Amino acid sequence: MEGRGMSAAAGATAPRRPAKRAGAAETLPTRAVLLGAEDRLLKLPEVIQIAKIGKTMIYKLMRDGRFPRACKPVGSSSSRWSEQEVSAWAMKQLASRANEKCRHGS
């Protein structure tokens, strides 16, 4: 392109994403979710509705190991959560709150 008078900066394209390392997929933590007949995978808006907390808090608690981990179904780019795991987490939160009230209210 030098013959046309274009500088390298003028013909530059948008920055590319870093190339994936060989074997990068093997280094990521994976998790198999066993779905029973009564379980289904929830999208984030449904998880927010059940858990009664926001997206940022969900991911913070997940990082801390205090919220059910998400999985990515094959062929999907978005995260999903087990309905049973999220519901159990929400029930546990309610139970712990009720226990705190009983201890402090007496």
C-alpha positions in Angstrom: 0.0 0.0 0.0 3.0 2.2 0.1 2.5 3.0 -3.6 -0.8 4.6 -2.9 0.5 7.0 -0.3 -1.3 5.4 2.7 0.6 5.2 5.9 0.5 2.1 8.1 -1.8 3.9 10.6 -4.3 5.0 7.9 -4.8 1.5 6.7 -4.8 -0.1 10.1 -7.8 -2.2 11.1 -9.4 -2.6 14.5 -7.3 -4.4 17.0 -7.6 -8.1 16.9 -8.5 -10.3 19.8 -5.5 -12.3 21.2 -5.1 -15.6 19.6 -6.4 -18.6 21.6 -3.6 -20.6 23.2 -3.3 -24.2 22.2 -5.0 -26.2 24.9 -6.8 -23.2 26.4 -10.1 -25.1 26.5 -8.6 -27.8 28.6 -7.5 -25.3 31.2 -10.9 -23.8 31.8 -12.9 -25.3 34.7 -15.8 -27.5 33.4 -18.8 -28.7 35.1 -21.3 -31.3 34.2 -24.9 -30.5 35.2 -27.1 -33.5 35.6 -30.6 -32.5 34.8 -33.4 -34.5 36.3 -36.9 -34.6 34.9 -37.8 -31.8 37.2 -34.8 -29.5 36.5 -34.2 -27.0 33.8 -31.5 -24.5 32.9 -32.3 -20.8 33.6 -31.1 -17.7 31.9 -29.8 -14.8 34.0 -33.1 -12.8 34.1 -34.8 -15.8 35.6 -32.0 -16.3 38.1 -32.2 -12.7 39.2 -35.9 -13.1 39.7 -35.6 -16.2 41.8 -32.5 -15.1 43.8 -33.8 -11.5 44.3 -30.3 -10.2 43.8 -28.7 -8.4 40.9 -26.3 -9.6 38.2 -23.2 -8.2 39.8 -23.9 -9.8 43.1 -24.6 -13.1 41.5 -21.3 -13.2 39.8 -19.5 -12.0 42.9 -21.1 -14.7 45.0 -20.2 -17.3 42.4 -16.6 -16.1 42.4 -16.6 -16.5 46.2 -18.2 -20.0 46.0 -21.4 -18.8 47.7 -23.8 -19.1 44.8 -24.4 -22.0 42.4 -22.0 -22.0 39.5 -23.2 -21.4 35.9 -22.6 -23.6 33.0 -22.6 -23.0 29.3 -24.5 -25.6 27.3 -22.9 -26.9 24.2 -23.5 -24.5 21.3 -24.6 -21.6 23.5 -22.5 -18.6 24.4 -24.7 -17.5 27.4 -24.5 -18.9 30.9 -27.3 -21.0 32.4 -28.0 -22.1 36.0 -29.8 -25.2 37.4 -33.2 -24.2 38.6 -33.0 -26.7 41.4 -29.6 -25.3 42.6 -30.8 -21.7 42.4 -34.1 -22.4 44.2 -32.2 -24.4 46.9 -29.9 -21.5 47.4 -32.8 -19.0 47.7 -34.5 -21.3 50.3 -31.3 -21.6 52.3 -31.0 -17.8 52.4 -34.6 -17.5 53.6 -34.0 -20.2 56.3 -30.8 -18.5 57.5 -32.6 -15.2 57.8 -35.5 -16.8 59.7 -33.0 -18.4 62.1 -31.2 -15.1 62.7 -34.5 -13.4 63.6 -35.3 -16.2 66.0 -31.9 -15.9 67.7 -32.0 -12.1 67.9 -35.7 -11.7 68.6 -35.6 -13.9 71.7 
